[in-house]
């Protein structure tokens, strides 16, 4: 039996679709100034990562966000994207 997933507000997700939606909101929250507010349809997490979706995600984030533990800012990732997006796509697909 799979355990229920509880979010920060204490709401439980029991089905796979509910869990996917809660995880998506937690991992990829929308900002007030996001240009791309459309999210993939629930249940479509198995679909391949596309170059267009990756670019939209990369360019919808502010470059002023403080880098995390890896010290890699969105500005640096955007430079990598411009230089060699094919290699970056292979890396993202391998990581996912």
ABEGO torsion letter per residue (X at the ends): XBBBBBBAAGBBBABAAAAAAAAAAAABBBBAABABABBBBBGAAABBBBAAAAAAAAAABBAABBBBAAGBBAAAAAAAAAABAAAAAAAAAAAX
